[in-house]
């Protein structure tokens, strides 16, 4: 797919001094955290009325994303050309990238440099839970320092990421992700079934092998899964070919096909429907930043079981608004899920606490207002 500009000129009226902002990153038809985040910015009332927003969609149907292939090099060149043309017409370029490991970092540096050459101010939004892992490499830390010199503002979505950036000499700020909590109606659950949901990229790093083992353990130990169902929403396109199929096949080979439904990627409204019907949301990731799927599940009132990675412990109030487990520990995961399968009152209590915490701390309004403030600060200081 060629990069395209989506000029939101039909947005509500705004002042003539409203900053002109170009968002750069993956968007529809891509699914996942960054496309969801970007769409949230385009839909946010504060930004629709306070800034003139446009989009450079860098989505590609690459069989080997993030790899040094000829196709990827050609697409980066196309992105560079499109970015230079469009950045000359705006005040601020807001790049939404996951700049880890090294090759994605180099791509971020190139795009930032191009935006600066076009005389735009730059914001780098680092949507990654791997910054602190990649920053163990001295070469990567040098790259982070260069990135910090090119970005006028750098935003981290997790404390681990913020510390990695600051340790490399990058001036950055922590800004928690947010979701439109008002988009989630009251839960609609089937009392005859305990529904467990996962939403995210279907791949190993999301802990789906751990969930498979946990499901097998629960089925072997007792009959608690007899009244349960598991829905896994998402695909593996950004991970490469056959990743989704390999995960799905492993569940089938474990005899879980009658229990687990793989839906593939779904439109946002269908994701909300799955979460609204879910009793339990399970996110057994090996690493994360601040996953939007977790915030959406909390806004939907699901009881959360998630790993102690990235910003997740803070989001679920260190175990007060959900159950925390260590990553790569399927027995812990099985025990946590078993506890909630056994106790409908605890499921309901944790779901209520999570829903209230999402509304109070992670609604999109505060996040988008801070982003608008950044746009204005940069545009008015040119």
Buried (B, 14 or more C-beta within 10 A) or exposed (E): EEBEEBEBEEBEEBEEEBBBBBBBBBBBEBBBBBBBBBBBBBBBEBBBBBBBBBBBBBBBEBEEBBEEEEEBEEBBEBBBEBBBEBBEEBBBBBBBBBBBBEEBBBBBBBBBBBBBEBEBBBBBBBBBBBBBBBBEEEEBBEBBEBBBBBBBBBBBBBBBBBBBBBEBEBEBEBBBBBBBBEBBEEBEBEEEEBBBBBBBBBBBBBBBBBBBBBBBBBBEEEEBBEEBBBBBBBBBBBBBEEBBEBBBEBBEEBEBEEBBBBBBBBEBEEBBBBBBBBBBBBBBBBBBBBBBBBBBBBBBBBBBBBBBBBBBBEBBBEEEBBBBBEBEBBEBBBBBBBBBBEEBEEBBEBBBBBBBBBBEBBBBBBBBBBBBEBBBBBBEEE
